[in-house]
Each structure stands twice: as C-alpha cells, then as structure tokens.
Amino acid sequence: MPAIVIDASALGAIVFNEPEGESVTQRLGDSPLAAPALLRFELANICLKKIRKHPDQDEVFLAALRRGLDVRVEIHDVDHADVVPLARSTGLSAYDASYLWLARRLGAELVTLDQALDDAWKGASRSTEVERP
C-alpha cells in the first residue's frame, strides 16, 4: 500500500479533535503515513497556539500532542536545495513546499487542509516529474 504524505494541518485536525479531523481520518484509511521532519515541530507549534488561546485547557492540548507524536509517521529528509525553487515556483513557504516535494518524490498522495498547498498539489506542479533515488 503506498504511503500518504500528511501535513501538520491534517494531522493536527485529527490530534486536536477539530471538525475536519473525521474527514481526514477517512481519507487516510489504513495507509502508511510519511512526512518531512518538520511535521513534529509544526504539531508542537499548533499545540502552543491552542494553549495560548485557551490556557485553561493546556493539559488537554498537551495530552493530545503526546498522542499525536506517537502516531506512526515515517519521517523523511527533504532536499532543501530543491525545496526552495519549488516554493518560489508555487508561491508556498519552504515549510509547505517540503510536504509537496516529499509527496512528489515518493509518488504519494498529499493530504492537507491548507488550501494553497492543496492547490499546488493538484496544480501543474504535481505533474512535474521528480527524480527518484
């Protein structure tokens, strides 16, 4: 079964019980997950933002983060020298372009709730071949 590249917005929706979490879970099914190393940093940052907004729920958010960090995701390095031109050509941040680069590199589906990243994934950049190792 091919891996699915998941970004922090999608995993965060599941981990923090956001309304979109159920649809993300259904899209993932039983597929193995993959992501760039920055996924865990971004997940921690989502947690921090939630705690700052709702400090009375800090333990709930920290517990959710711990569960999220235990989700089985194969972490991959990305070629940052390739990510920068990809970010420039798509208008994405280097962070978001890392997910796009990895999905293209693995020939995998990309699951995200970020509209700009999803548009880039579905757009012309998806059809551009990436050299495989």
C-alpha positions in Angstrom: 0.0 0.0 0.0 1.5 3.4 -1.0 2.3 5.9 1.7 0.3 9.1 2.1 2.2 12.3 2.9 0.4 14.1 5.7 1.0 17.7 6.7 0.6 19.3 10.1 -2.8 20.9 9.3 -4.3 17.4 8.6 -2.6 15.6 11.4 -3.4 18.5 13.8 -7.1 18.2 12.9 -7.1 14.6 13.9 -4.9 15.0 17.0 -6.8 18.1 18.4 -10.3 16.9 17.5 -11.0 19.6 15.0 -14.2 19.3 12.9 -12.2 18.3 9.8 -10.4 15.5 11.7 -13.0 12.9 10.8 -12.8 13.5 7.1 -9.0 13.4 7.2 -9.1 10.1 9.1 -11.4 8.7 6.4 -9.1 9.9 3.6 -6.1 8.3 5.3 -7.7 4.9 5.8 -5.1 2.3 6.8 -2.4 3.8 4.5 1.1 4.3 5.9 2.0 7.9 6.6 5.0 9.9 5.6 6.1 13.5 6.3 9.2 15.7 6.4 10.9 16.0 9.8 9.3 19.4 10.4 5.9 17.8 11.0 6.6 17.3 14.7 7.8 20.9 15.1 4.7 22.2 13.4 2.4 19.9 15.5 4.1 21.3 18.7 3.5 24.8 17.4 -0.2 24.1 16.8 -0.4 22.9 20.4 1.3 26.1 21.6 -1.1 28.3 19.7 -4.1 26.4 21.1 -2.7 26.7 24.7 -2.1 30.5 24.2 -5.7 30.9 23.0 -7.2 28.6 25.7 -4.6 28.5 28.6 -7.2 26.7 30.9 -7.0 23.7 28.6 -3.2 23.3 28.5 -3.2 19.8 29.9 -5.8 18.6 27.3 -3.8 20.0 24.5 -0.5 18.6 25.8 -2.1 15.2 26.2 -3.4 15.4 22.6 0.1 16.5 21.4 1.7 13.4 23.1 -0.8 11.2 21.3 -0.1 12.9 18.1 3.6 12.5 18.5 3.0 8.7 18.9 1.2 8.4 15.6 3.2 6.2 13.3 4.6 8.5 10.6 7.7 7.7 8.6 9.9 10.8 8.7 11.9 11.7 5.7 14.7 14.2 5.0 14.0 16.6 2.1 16.4 18.2 -0.3 16.2 21.8 0.8 18.1 23.0 -2.3 15.2 21.5 -4.3 12.5 22.8 -1.9 13.5 26.5 -2.3 12.9 26.7 -6.1 9.7 24.6 -5.7 8.5 27.1 -3.0 9.3 30.0 -5.4 7.5 28.5 -8.3 4.4 27.7 -6.3 4.3 30.6 -4.0 4.4 28.3 -1.0 6.5 28.7 2.1 9.6 26.5 2.2 7.8 24.6 5.0 4.7 23.8 2.9 6.9 23.1 -0.2 8.7 20.5 1.8 5.5 18.4 2.0 4.8 18.9 -1.7 8.4 18.0 -2.6 8.2 14.8 -0.5 4.8 13.8 -2.0 6.2 14.2 -5.4 9.4 12.4 -4.5 7.6 9.4 -3.1 4.9 9.5 -5.8 2.4 9.7 -2.9 -0.9 11.4 -2.3 -0.7 14.5 -0.2 -3.3 15.1 2.5 -3.6 18.7 3.8 -6.2 21.2 4.9 -4.0 24.1 3.7 -5.8 25.4 0.6 -2.7 26.9 -1.0 -0.7 23.7 -0.5 -3.7 21.6 -1.8 -4.0 23.8 -4.9 -0.2 23.5 -5.6 -0.6 19.7 -5.2 -3.5 19.5 -7.6 -2.0 22.0 -10.0 0.6 21.8 -12.7 3.5 21.3 -10.2 2.1 17.8 -9.4 2.7 16.7 -13.0 6.3 17.7 -13.0 8.5 14.7 -12.5 10.9 14.4 -9.6 13.9 12.3 -10.0 13.7 9.2 -7.8 16.6 7.9 -5.8 
